[in-house]
Amino acid sequence: SEAVNFNGIITLNKSGKRLFEKLQEESSREDLIDMLLDQYEVSEKRATKDVDAFIRMLEKNKILE
């Protein structure tokens, strides 16, 4: 319900769009990290950092509870 009341704009890059779509499938944090590792040439440390930052951004904007 908070997402309905959101009055801002969040711009997602290609990987952010994929992460958001994966979350709509009720994926775990580990699923998101694995998806980044499969789709991009990044280290596990980088993928974990990016997923955690993405989740924090969604929580901060009350898009993810």
CHARMM-style PDB file with segment names, atoms N, HN, CA, C and O in Angstrom:
ATOM      1  N   SER     1       0.820  -1.202   0.000  1.00  0.00      PROA
ATOM      2  CA  SER     1       0.000   0.000   0.000  1.00  0.00      PROA
ATOM      3  C   SER     1       0.858   1.259   0.000  1.00  0.00      PROA
ATOM      4  O   SER     1       0.470   2.272  -0.581  1.00  0.00      PROA
ATOM      5  N   GLU     2       2.036   1.204   0.653  1.00  0.00      PROA
ATOM      6  HN  GLU     2       2.352   0.381   1.125  1.00  0.00      PROA
ATOM      7  CA  GLU     2       2.914   2.373   0.662  1.00  0.00      PROA
ATOM      8  C   GLU     2       3.399   2.698  -0.749  1.00  0.00      PROA
ATOM      9  O   GLU     2       3.555   3.867  -1.103  1.00  0.00      PROA
ATOM     10  N   ALA     3       3.634   1.667  -1.547  1.00  0.00      PROA
ATOM     11  HN  ALA     3       3.507   0.718  -1.260  1.00  0.00      PROA
ATOM     12  CA  ALA     3       4.109   1.908  -2.915  1.00  0.00      PROA
ATOM     13  C   ALA     3       3.077   2.682  -3.724  1.00  0.00      PROA
ATOM     14  O   ALA     3       3.444   3.462  -4.602  1.00  0.00      PROA
ATOM     15  N   VAL     4       1.810   2.484  -3.448  1.00  0.00      PROA
ATOM     16  HN  VAL     4       1.511   1.850  -2.734  1.00  0.00      PROA
ATOM     17  CA  VAL     4       0.748   3.203  -4.147  1.00  0.00      PROA
ATOM     18  C   VAL     4       0.813   4.684  -3.811  1.00  0.00      PROA
ATOM     19  O   VAL     4       0.503   5.520  -4.660  1.00  0.00      PROA
ATOM     20  N   ASN     5       1.212   5.026  -2.587  1.00  0.00      PROA
ATOM     21  HN  ASN     5       1.464   4.347  -1.898  1.00  0.00      PROA
ATOM     22  CA  ASN     5       1.284   6.408  -2.144  1.00  0.00      PROA
ATOM     23  C   ASN     5       2.618   7.073  -2.473  1.00  0.00      PROA
ATOM     24  O   ASN     5       2.821   8.242  -2.147  1.00  0.00      PROA
ATOM     25  N   PHE     6       3.511   6.356  -3.102  1.00  0.00      PROA
ATOM     26  HN  PHE     6       3.346   5.406  -3.366  1.00  0.00      PROA
ATOM     27  CA  PHE     6       4.823   6.892  -3.452  1.00  0.00      PROA
ATOM     28  C   PHE     6       4.677   7.966  -4.519  1.00  0.00      PROA
ATOM     29  O   PHE     6       4.095   7.718  -5.576  1.00  0.00      PROA
ATOM     30  N   ASN     7       5.203   9.159  -4.249  1.00  0.00      PROA
ATOM     31  HN  ASN     7       5.676   9.360  -3.391  1.00  0.00      PROA
ATOM     32  CA  ASN     7       5.050  10.289  -5.169  1.00  0.00      PROA
ATOM     33  C   ASN     7       6.335  10.638  -5.914  1.00  0.00      PROA
ATOM     34  O   ASN     7       6.395  11.661  -6.596  1.00  0.00      PROA
ATOM     35  N   GLY     8       7.355   9.805  -5.791  1.00  0.00      PROA
ATOM     36  HN  GLY     8       7.306   8.974  -5.237  1.00  0.00      PROA
ATOM     37  CA  GLY     8       8.622  10.096  -6.433  1.00  0.00      PROA
ATOM     38  C   GLY     8       8.854   9.217  -7.642  1.00  0.00      PROA
ATOM     39  O   GLY     8       8.005   8.422  -8.046  1.00  0.00      PROA
ATOM     40  N   ILE     9      10.028   9.390  -8.198  1.00  0.00      PROA
ATOM     41  HN  ILE     9      10.718  10.036  -7.870  1.00  0.00      PROA
ATOM     42  CA  ILE     9      10.429   8.597  -9.348  1.00  0.00      PROA
ATOM     43  C   ILE     9      11.733   7.909  -8.998  1.00  0.00      PROA
ATOM     44  O   ILE     9      12.655   8.531  -8.471  1.00  0.00      PROA
ATOM     45  N   ILE    10      11.801   6.643  -9.290  1.00  0.00      PROA
ATOM     46  HN  ILE    10      11.052   6.137  -9.718  1.00  0.00      PROA
ATOM     47  CA  ILE    10      13.045   5.900  -9.136  1.00  0.00      PROA
ATOM     48  C   ILE    10      13.437   5.410 -10.519  1.00  0.00      PROA
ATOM     49  O   ILE    10      12.660   4.743 -11.201  1.00  0.00      PROA
ATOM     50  N   THR    11      14.633   5.745 -10.914  1.00  0.00      PROA
ATOM     51  HN  THR    11      15.265   6.287 -10.360  1.00  0.00      PROA
ATOM     52  CA  THR    11      15.132   5.316 -12.209  1.00  0.00      PROA
ATOM     53  C   THR    11      16.041   4.112 -12.001  1.00  0.00      PROA
ATOM     54  O   THR    11      16.965   4.148 -11.188  1.00  0.00      PROA
ATOM     55  N   LEU    12      15.770   3.058 -12.736  1.00  0.00      PROA
ATOM     56  HN  LEU    12      15.020   3.028 -13.396  1.00  0.00      PROA
ATOM     57  CA  LEU    12      16.575   1.855 -12.623  1.00  0.00      PROA
ATOM     58  C   LEU    12      17.415   1.663 -13.869  1.00  0.00      PROA
ATOM     59  O   LEU    12      16.951   1.892 -14.986  1.00  0.00      PROA
ATOM     60  N   ASN    13      18.651   1.242 -13.672  1.00  0.00      PROA
ATOM     61  HN  ASN    13      19.028   1.056 -12.765  1.00  0.00      PROA
ATOM     62  CA  ASN    13      19.458   0.855 -14.817  1.00  0.00      PROA
ATOM     63  C   ASN    13      19.076  -0.576 -15.195  1.00  0.00      PROA
ATOM     64  O   ASN    13      18.174  -1.158 -14.592  1.00  0.00      PROA
ATOM     65  N   LYS    14      19.746  -1.134 -16.174  1.00  0.00      PROA
ATOM     66  HN  LYS    14      20.478  -0.661 -16.664  1.00  0.00      PROA
ATOM     67  CA  LYS    14      19.395  -2.459 -16.678  1.00  0.00      PROA
ATOM     68  C   LYS    14      19.459  -3.522 -15.579  1.00  0.00      PROA
ATOM     69  O   LYS    14      18.555  -4.351 -15.468  1.00  0.00      PROA
ATOM     70  N   SER    15      20.511  -3.503 -14.773  1.00  0.00      PROA
ATOM     71  HN  SER    15      21.245  -2.830 -14.863  1.00  0.00      PROA
ATOM     72  CA  SER    15      20.627  -4.507 -13.705  1.00  0.00      PROA
ATOM     73  C   SER    15      19.596  -4.257 -12.609  1.00  0.00      PROA
ATOM     74  O   SER    15      19.059  -5.211 -12.047  1.00  0.00      PROA
ATOM     75  N   GLY    16      19.311  -3.009 -12.298  1.00  0.00      PROA
ATOM     76  HN  GLY    16      19.747  -2.233 -12.755  1.00  0.00      PROA
ATOM     77  CA  GLY    16      18.276  -2.691 -11.310  1.00  0.00      PROA
ATOM     78  C   GLY    16      16.909  -3.162 -11.764  1.00  0.00      PROA
ATOM     79  O   GLY    16      16.121  -3.659 -10.959  1.00  0.00      PROA
ATOM     80  N   LYS    17      16.623  -3.010 -13.041  1.00  0.00      PROA
ATOM     81  HN  LYS    17      17.263  -2.607 -13.695  1.00  0.00      PROA
ATOM     82  CA  LYS    17      15.355  -3.490 -13.605  1.00  0.00      PROA
ATOM     83  C   LYS    17      15.251  -5.004 -13.451  1.00  0.00      PROA
ATOM     84  O   LYS    17      14.205  -5.526 -13.066  1.00  0.00      PROA
ATOM     85  N   ARG    18      16.331  -5.698 -13.750  1.00  0.00      PROA
ATOM     86  HN  ARG    18      17.181  -5.274 -14.063  1.00  0.00      PROA
ATOM     87  CA  ARG    18      16.326  -7.163 -13.612  1.00  0.00      PROA
ATOM     88  C   ARG    18      16.164  -7.583 -12.158  1.00  0.00      PROA
ATOM     89  O   ARG    18      15.448  -8.540 -11.862  1.00  0.00      PROA
ATOM     90  N   LEU    19      16.826  -6.872 -11.248  1.00  0.00      PROA
ATOM     91  HN  LEU    19      17.408  -6.095 -11.488  1.00  0.00      PROA
ATOM     92  CA  LEU    19      16.676  -7.189  -9.819  1.00  0.00      PROA
ATOM     93  C   LEU    19      15.234  -6.979  -9.372  1.00  0.00      PROA
ATOM     94  O   LEU    19      14.676  -7.809  -8.654  1.00  0.00      PROA
ATOM     95  N   PHE    20      14.635  -5.878  -9.793  1.00  0.00      PROA
ATOM     96  HN  PHE    20      15.088  -5.204 -10.377  1.00  0.00      PROA
ATOM     97  CA  PHE    20      13.254  -5.582  -9.415  1.00  0.00      PROA
ATOM     98  C   PHE    20      12.306  -6.643  -9.963  1.00  0.00      PROA
ATOM     99  O   PHE    20      11.403  -7.095  -9.258  1.00  0.00      PROA
ATOM    100  N   GLU    21      12.504  -7.035 -11.198  1.00  0.00      PROA
ATOM    101  HN  GLU    21      13.238  -6.667 -11.770  1.00  0.00      PROA
ATOM    102  CA  GLU    21      11.668  -8.084 -11.789  1.00  0.00      PROA
ATOM    103  C   GLU    21      11.838  -9.404 -11.049  1.00  0.00      PROA
ATOM    104  O   GLU    21      10.866 -10.131 -10.840  1.00  0.00      PROA
ATOM    105  N   LYS    22      13.059  -9.713 -10.657  1.00  0.00      PROA
ATOM    106  HN  LYS    22      13.848  -9.123 -10.827  1.00  0.00      PROA
ATOM    107  CA  LYS    22      13.331 -10.950  -9.918  1.00  0.00      PROA
ATOM    108  C   LYS    22      12.650 -10.911  -8.547  1.00  0.00      PROA
ATOM    109  O   LYS    22      12.170 -11.939  -8.070  1.00  0.00      PROA
ATOM    110  N   LEU    23      12.604  -9.754  -7.917  1.00  0.00      PROA
ATOM    111  HN  LEU    23      12.994  -8.919  -8.305  1.00  0.00      PROA
ATOM    112  CA  LEU    23      11.922  -9.618  -6.624  1.00  0.00      PROA
ATOM    113  C   LEU    23      10.428  -9.877  -6.742  1.00  0.00      PROA
ATOM    114  O   LEU    23       9.808 -10.359  -5.794  1.00  0.00      PROA
ATOM    115  N   GLN    24       9.851  -9.567  -7.877  1.00  0.00      PROA
ATOM    116  HN  GLN    24      10.355  -9.176  -8.647  1.00  0.00      PROA
ATOM    117  CA  GLN    24       8.427  -9.798  -8.081  1.00  0.00      PROA
ATOM    118  C   GLN    24       8.104 -11.286  -8.140  1.00  0.00      PROA
ATOM    119  O   GLN    24       6.941 -11.676  -8.037  1.00  0.00      PROA
ATOM    120  N   GLU    25       9.130 -12.114  -8.305  1.00  0.00      PROA
ATOM    121  HN  GLU    25      10.075 -11.796  -8.388  1.00  0.00      PROA
ATOM    122  CA  GLU    25       8.975 -13.564  -8.284  1.00  0.00      PROA
ATOM    123  C   GLU    25       9.203 -14.122  -6.882  1.00  0.00      PROA
ATOM    124  O   GLU    25       9.357 -15.332  -6.715  1.00  0.00      PROA
ATOM    125  N   GLU    26       9.226 -13.252  -5.878  1.00  0.00      PROA
ATOM    126  HN  GLU    26       9.102 -12.269  -6.014  1.00  0.00      PROA
ATOM    127  CA  GLU    26       9.483 -13.620  -4.487  1.00  0.00      PROA
ATOM    128  C   GLU    26      10.828 -14.312  -4.329  1.00  0.00      PROA
ATOM    129  O   GLU    26      10.925 -15.357  -3.686  1.00  0.00      PROA
ATOM    130  N   SER    27      11.845 -13.735  -4.907  1.00  0.00      PROA
ATOM    131  HN  SER    27      11.766 -12.886  -5.429  1.00  0.00      PROA
ATOM    132  CA  SER    27      13.197 -14.273  -4.841  1.00  0.00      PROA
ATOM    133  C   SER    27      13.888 -13.855  -3.558  1.00  0.00      PROA
ATOM    134  O   SER    27      13.582 -12.805  -2.992  1.00  0.00      PROA
ATOM    135  N   SER    28      14.808 -14.666  -3.105  1.00  0.00      PROA
ATOM    136  HN  SER    28      15.057 -15.519  -3.565  1.00  0.00      PROA
ATOM    137  CA  SER    28      15.597 -14.356  -1.914  1.00  0.00      PROA
ATOM    138  C   SER    28      16.779 -13.463  -2.285  1.00  0.00      PROA
ATOM    139  O   SER    28      17.078 -13.264  -3.463  1.00  0.00      PROA
ATOM    140  N   ARG    29      17.431 -12.940  -1.281  1.00  0.00      PROA
ATOM    141  HN  ARG    29      17.188 -13.102  -0.324  1.00  0.00      PROA
ATOM    142  CA  ARG    29      18.634 -12.131  -1.475  1.00  0.00      PROA
ATOM    143  C   ARG    29      19.675 -12.950  -2.244  1.00  0.00      PROA
ATOM    144  O   ARG    29      20.332 -12.438  -3.150  1.00  0.00      PROA
ATOM    145  N   GLU    30      19.816 -14.212  -1.876  1.00  0.00      PROA
ATOM    146  HN  GLU    30      19.282 -14.627  -1.139  1.00  0.00      PROA
ATOM    147  CA  GLU    30      20.780 -15.084  -2.535  1.00  0.00      PROA
ATOM    148  C   GLU    30      20.417 -15.299  -4.012  1.00  0.00      PROA
ATOM    149  O   GLU    30      21.297 -15.384  -4.869  1.00  0.00      PROA
ATOM    150  N   ASP    31      19.115 -15.385  -4.295  1.00  0.00      PROA
ATOM    151  HN  ASP    31      18.401 -15.317  -3.598  1.00  0.00      PROA
ATOM    152  CA  ASP    31      18.667 -15.508  -5.690  1.00  0.00      PROA
ATOM    153  C   ASP    31      19.080 -14.283  -6.501  1.00  0.00      PROA
ATOM    154  O   ASP    31      19.496 -14.402  -7.653  1.00  0.00      PROA
ATOM    155  N   LEU    32      18.961 -13.112  -5.892  1.00  0.00      PROA
ATOM    156  HN  LEU    32      18.623 -13.015  -4.956  1.00  0.00      PROA
ATOM    157  CA  LEU    32      19.332 -11.870  -6.582  1.00  0.00      PROA
ATOM    158  C   LEU    32      20.833 -11.831  -6.846  1.00  0.00      PROA
ATOM    159  O   LEU    32      21.272 -11.445  -7.930  1.00  0.00      PROA
ATOM    160  N   ILE    33      21.609 -12.230  -5.854  1.00  0.00      PROA
ATOM    161  HN  ILE    33      21.252 -12.543  -4.973  1.00  0.00      PROA
ATOM    162  CA  ILE    33      23.065 -12.262  -6.013  1.00  0.00      PROA
ATOM    163  C   ILE    33      23.439 -13.239  -7.120  1.00  0.00      PROA
ATOM    164  O   ILE    33      24.257 -12.917  -7.982  1.00  0.00      PROA
ATOM    165  N   ASP    34      22.847 -14.431  -7.102  1.00  0.00      PROA
ATOM    166  HN  ASP    34      22.182 -14.693  -6.402  1.00  0.00      PROA
ATOM    167  CA  ASP    34      23.129 -15.435  -8.137  1.00  0.00      PROA
ATOM    168  C   ASP    34      22.765 -14.926  -9.523  1.00  0.00      PROA
ATOM    169  O   ASP    34      23.475 -15.195 -10.492  1.00  0.00      PROA
ATOM    170  N   MET    35      21.660 -14.190  -9.622  1.00  0.00      PROA
ATOM    171  HN  MET    35      21.083 -13.971  -8.835  1.00  0.00      PROA
ATOM    172  CA  MET    35      21.251 -13.647 -10.909  1.00  0.00      PROA
ATOM    173  C   MET    35      22.305 -12.667 -11.438  1.00  0.00      PROA
ATOM    174  O   MET    35      22.653 -12.705 -12.619  1.00  0.00      PROA
ATOM    175  N   LEU    36      22.807 -11.797 -10.569  1.00  0.00      PROA
ATOM    176  HN  LEU    36      22.524 -11.766  -9.610  1.00  0.00      PROA
ATOM    177  CA  LEU    36      23.847 -10.857 -11.008  1.00  0.00      PROA
ATOM    178  C   LEU    36      25.114 -11.599 -11.426  1.00  0.00      PROA
ATOM    179  O   LEU    36      25.751 -11.234 -12.414  1.00  0.00      PROA
ATOM    180  N   LEU    37      25.475 -12.627 -10.683  1.00  0.00      PROA
ATOM    181  HN  LEU    37      24.957 -12.923  -9.881  1.00  0.00      PROA
ATOM    182  CA  LEU    37      26.671 -13.400 -11.025  1.00  0.00      PROA
ATOM    183  C   LEU    37      26.505 -14.105 -12.364  1.00  0.00      PROA
ATOM    184  O   LEU    37      27.463 -14.217 -13.130  1.00  0.00      PROA
ATOM    185  N   ASP    38      25.304 -14.579 -12.649  1.00  0.00      PROA
ATOM    186  HN  ASP    38      24.527 -14.489 -12.027  1.00  0.00      PROA
ATOM    187  CA  ASP    38      25.039 -15.262 -13.919  1.00  0.00      PROA
ATOM    188  C   ASP    38      24.992 -14.292 -15.099  1.00  0.00      PROA
ATOM    189  O   ASP    38      25.440 -14.629 -16.195  1.00  0.00      PROA
ATOM    190  N   GLN    39      24.454 -13.095 -14.881  1.00  0.00      PROA
ATOM    191  HN  GLN    39      24.090 -12.822 -13.990  1.00  0.00      PROA
ATOM    192  CA  GLN    39      24.216 -12.152 -15.970  1.00  0.00      PROA
ATOM    193  C   GLN    39      25.399 -11.213 -16.257  1.00  0.00      PROA
ATOM    194  O   GLN    39      25.553 -10.728 -17.378  1.00  0.00      PROA
ATOM    195  N   TYR    40      26.223 -10.963 -15.245  1.00  0.00      PROA
ATOM    196  HN  TYR    40      26.098 -11.357 -14.335  1.00  0.00      PROA
ATOM    197  CA  TYR    40      27.283  -9.970 -15.380  1.00  0.00      PROA
ATOM    198  C   TYR    40      28.613 -10.539 -14.902  1.00  0.00      PROA
ATOM    199  O   TYR    40      28.648 -11.448 -14.073  1.00  0.00      PROA
ATOM    200  N   GLU    41      29.674 -10.010 -15.418  1.00  0.00      PROA
ATOM    201  HN  GLU    41      29.645  -9.272 -16.092  1.00  0.00      PROA
ATOM    202  CA  GLU    41      31.012 -10.425 -14.996  1.00  0.00      PROA
ATOM    203  C   GLU    41      31.433  -9.592 -13.795  1.00  0.00      PROA
ATOM    204  O   GLU    41      32.209  -8.644 -13.919  1.00  0.00      PROA
ATOM    205  N   VAL    42      30.906  -9.962 -12.628  1.00  0.00      PROA
ATOM    206  HN  VAL    42      30.276 -10.731 -12.527  1.00  0.00      PROA
ATOM    207  CA  VAL    42      31.223  -9.275 -11.385  1.00  0.00      PROA
ATOM    208  C   VAL    42      31.614 -10.306 -10.339  1.00  0.00      PROA
ATOM    209  O   VAL    42      31.256 -11.479 -10.442  1.00  0.00      PROA
ATOM    210  N   SER    43      32.346  -9.860  -9.339  1.00  0.00      PROA
ATOM    211  HN  SER    43      32.637  -8.907  -9.256  1.00  0.00      PROA
ATOM    212  CA  SER    43      32.719 -10.751  -8.245  1.00  0.00      PROA
ATOM    213  C   SER    43      31.525 -10.965  -7.324  1.00  0.00      PROA
ATOM    214  O   SER    43      30.570 -10.188  -7.344  1.00  0.00      PROA
ATOM    215  N   GLU    44      31.581 -12.006  -6.528  1.00  0.00      PROA
ATOM    216  HN  GLU    44      32.357 -12.637  -6.511  1.00  0.00      PROA
ATOM    217  CA  GLU    44      30.505 -12.248  -5.574  1.00  0.00      PROA
ATOM    218  C   GLU    44      30.415 -11.109  -4.560  1.00  0.00      PROA
ATOM    219  O   GLU    44      29.324 -10.734  -4.131  1.00  0.00      PROA
ATOM    220  N   LYS    45      31.568 -10.565  -4.183  1.00  0.00      PROA
ATOM    221  HN  LYS    45      32.454 -10.870  -4.531  1.00  0.00      PROA
ATOM    222  CA  LYS    45      31.592  -9.436  -3.246  1.00  0.00      PROA
ATOM    223  C   LYS    45      30.856  -8.231  -3.841  1.00  0.00      PROA
ATOM    224  O   LYS    45      30.070  -7.581  -3.152  1.00  0.00      PROA
ATOM    225  N   ARG    46      31.109  -7.937  -5.104  1.00  0.00      PROA
ATOM    226  HN  ARG    46      31.748  -8.465  -5.663  1.00  0.00      PROA
ATOM    227  CA  ARG    46      30.460  -6.793  -5.769  1.00  0.00      PROA
ATOM    228  C   ARG    46      28.958  -7.037  -5.928  1.00  0.00      PROA
ATOM    229  O   ARG    46      28.152  -6.139  -5.688  1.00  0.00      PROA
ATOM    230  N   ALA    47      28.589  -8.246  -6.332  1.00  0.00      PROA
ATOM    231  HN  ALA    47      29.244  -8.976  -6.527  1.00  0.00      PROA
ATOM    232  CA  ALA    47      27.171  -8.572  -6.511  1.00  0.00      PROA
ATOM    233  C   ALA    47      26.428  -8.447  -5.175  1.00  0.00      PROA
ATOM    234  O   ALA    47      25.317  -7.920  -5.127  1.00  0.00      PROA
ATOM    235  N   THR    48      27.035  -8.925  -4.110  1.00  0.00      PROA
ATOM    236  HN  THR    48      27.937  -9.353  -4.149  1.00  0.00      PROA
ATOM    237  CA  THR    48      26.417  -8.848  -2.781  1.00  0.00      PROA
ATOM    238  C   THR    48      26.250  -7.395  -2.356  1.00  0.00      PROA
ATOM    239  O   THR    48      25.195  -7.005  -1.857  1.00  0.00      PROA
ATOM    240  N   LYS    49      27.288  -6.601  -2.555  1.00  0.00      PROA
ATOM    241  HN  LYS    49      28.146  -6.918  -2.961  1.00  0.00      PROA
ATOM    242  CA  LYS    49      27.237  -5.170  -2.213  1.00  0.00      PROA
ATOM    243  C   LYS    49      26.136  -4.467  -2.998  1.00  0.00      PROA
ATOM    244  O   LYS    49      25.386  -3.672  -2.433  1.00  0.00      PROA
ATOM    245  N   ASP    50      26.031  -4.751  -4.290  1.00  0.00      PROA
ATOM    246  HN  ASP    50      26.641  -5.397  -4.750  1.00  0.00      PROA
ATOM    247  CA  ASP    50      25.026  -4.109  -5.134  1.00  0.00      PROA
ATOM    248  C   ASP    50      23.603  -4.526  -4.738  1.00  0.00      PROA
ATOM    249  O   ASP    50      22.700  -3.691  -4.692  1.00  0.00      PROA
ATOM    250  N   VAL    51      23.408  -5.809  -4.457  1.00  0.00      PROA
ATOM    251  HN  VAL    51      24.142  -6.488  -4.494  1.00  0.00      PROA
ATOM    252  CA  VAL    51      22.083  -6.286  -4.042  1.00  0.00      PROA
ATOM    253  C   VAL    51      21.684  -5.649  -2.716  1.00  0.00      PROA
ATOM    254  O   VAL    51      20.547  -5.207  -2.554  1.00  0.00      PROA
ATOM    255  N   ASP    52      22.610  -5.603  -1.776  1.00  0.00      PROA
ATOM    256  HN  ASP    52      23.534  -5.963  -1.908  1.00  0.00      PROA
ATOM    257  CA  ASP    52      22.295  -5.001  -0.474  1.00  0.00      PROA
ATOM    258  C   ASP    52      21.942  -3.523  -0.609  1.00  0.00      PROA
ATOM    259  O   ASP    52      21.018  -3.043   0.047  1.00  0.00      PROA
ATOM    260  N   ALA    53      22.672  -2.800  -1.455  1.00  0.00      PROA
ATOM    261  HN  ALA    53      23.423  -3.190  -1.988  1.00  0.00      PROA
ATOM    262  CA  ALA    53      22.376  -1.384  -1.680  1.00  0.00      PROA
ATOM    263  C   ALA    53      21.012  -1.219  -2.352  1.00  0.00      PROA
ATOM    264  O   ALA    53      20.262  -0.301  -2.021  1.00  0.00      PROA
ATOM    265  N   PHE    54      20.694  -2.099  -3.286  1.00  0.00      PROA
ATOM    266  HN  PHE    54      21.303  -2.845  -3.556  1.00  0.00      PROA
ATOM    267  CA  PHE    54      19.412  -2.045  -3.985  1.00  0.00      PROA
ATOM    268  C   PHE    54      18.262  -2.289  -3.006  1.00  0.00      PROA
ATOM    269  O   PHE    54      17.262  -1.573  -3.027  1.00  0.00      PROA
ATOM    270  N   ILE    55      18.407  -3.285  -2.164  1.00  0.00      PROA
ATOM    271  HN  ILE    55      19.220  -3.867  -2.146  1.00  0.00      PROA
ATOM    272  CA  ILE    55      17.366  -3.595  -1.173  1.00  0.00      PROA
ATOM    273  C   ILE    55      17.190  -2.434  -0.197  1.00  0.00      PROA
ATOM    274  O   ILE    55      16.061  -2.075   0.135  1.00  0.00      PROA
ATOM    275  N   ARG    56      18.298  -1.840   0.268  1.00  0.00      PROA
ATOM    276  HN  ARG    56      19.216  -2.132  -0.001  1.00  0.00      PROA
ATOM    277  CA  ARG    56      18.206  -0.682   1.170  1.00  0.00      PROA
ATOM    278  C   ARG    56      17.465   0.477   0.515  1.00  0.00      PROA
ATOM    279  O   ARG    56      16.662   1.145   1.167  1.00  0.00      PROA
ATOM    280  N   MET    57      17.729   0.724  -0.777  1.00  0.00      PROA
ATOM    281  HN  MET    57      18.381   0.181  -1.307  1.00  0.00      PROA
ATOM    282  CA  MET    57      17.059   1.797  -1.501  1.00  0.00      PROA
ATOM    283  C   MET    57      15.560   1.532  -1.573  1.00  0.00      PROA
ATOM    284  O   MET    57      14.763   2.449  -1.377  1.00  0.00      PROA
ATOM    285  N   LEU    58      15.171   0.306  -1.848  1.00  0.00      PROA
ATOM    286  HN  LEU    58      15.819  -0.439  -2.007  1.00  0.00      PROA
ATOM    287  CA  LEU    58      13.750  -0.033  -1.912  1.00  0.00      PROA
ATOM    288  C   LEU    58      13.088   0.109  -0.547  1.00  0.00      PROA
ATOM    289  O   LEU    58      11.967   0.609  -0.449  1.00  0.00      PROA
ATOM    290  N   GLU    59      13.768  -0.323   0.496  1.00  0.00      PROA
ATOM    291  HN  GLU    59      14.679  -0.728   0.416  1.00  0.00      PROA
ATOM    292  CA  GLU    59      13.224  -0.205   1.853  1.00  0.00      PROA
ATOM    293  C   GLU    59      13.104   1.265   2.264  1.00  0.00      PROA
ATOM    294  O   GLU    59      12.100   1.665   2.853  1.00  0.00      PROA
ATOM    295  N   LYS    60      14.111   2.057   1.958  1.00  0.00      PROA
ATOM    296  HN  LYS    60      14.926   1.732   1.479  1.00  0.00      PROA
ATOM    297  CA  LYS    60      14.105   3.470   2.295  1.00  0.00      PROA
ATOM    298  C   LYS    60      12.910   4.185   1.661  1.00  0.00      PROA
ATOM    299  O   LYS    60      12.314   5.076   2.266  1.00  0.00      PROA
ATOM    300  N   ASN    61      12.571   3.784   0.441  1.00  0.00      PROA
ATOM    301  HN  ASN    61      13.056   3.060  -0.050  1.00  0.00      PROA
ATOM    302  CA  ASN    61      11.457   4.389  -0.277  1.00  0.00      PROA
ATOM    303  C   ASN    61      10.136   3.667  -0.063  1.00  0.00      PROA
ATOM    304  O   ASN    61       9.143   3.932  -0.741  1.00  0.00      PROA
ATOM    305  N   LYS    62      10.148   2.738   0.905  1.00  0.00      PROA
ATOM    306  HN  LYS    62      10.955   2.522   1.455  1.00  0.00      PROA
ATOM    307  CA  LYS    62       8.949   1.996   1.304  1.00  0.00      PROA
ATOM    308  C   LYS    62       8.310   1.222   0.135  1.00  0.00      PROA
ATOM    309  O   LYS    62       7.091   1.066   0.058  1.00  0.00      PROA
ATOM    310  N   ILE    63       9.171   0.752  -0.758  1.00  0.00      PROA
ATOM    311  HN  ILE    63      10.161   0.879  -0.696  1.00  0.00      PROA
ATOM    312  CA  ILE    63       8.722  -0.073  -1.867  1.00  0.00      PROA
ATOM    313  C   ILE    63       8.810  -1.548  -1.470  1.00  0.00      PROA
ATOM    314  O   ILE    63       8.054  -2.389  -1.957  1.00  0.00      PROA
ATOM    315  N   LEU    64       9.740  -1.831  -0.585  1.00  0.00      PROA
ATOM    316  HN  LEU    64      10.355  -1.148  -0.190  1.00  0.00      PROA
ATOM    317  CA  LEU    64       9.959  -3.175  -0.082  1.00  0.00      PROA
ATOM    318  C   LEU    64       9.893  -3.120   1.425  1.00  0.00      PROA
ATOM    319  O   LEU    64      10.524  -2.275   2.059  1.00  0.00      PROA
ATOM    320  N   GLU    65       9.123  -4.029   1.994  1.00  0.00      PROA
ATOM    321  HN  GLU    65       8.610  -4.716   1.479  1.00  0.00      PROA
ATOM    322  CA  GLU    65       9.001  -4.040   3.452  1.00  0.00      PROA
ATOM    323  C   GLU    65       9.783  -5.175   4.038  1.00  0.00      PROA
ATOM    324  OT1 GLU    65       9.801  -5.348   5.256  1.00  0.00      PROA
TER     325      GLU     65
END
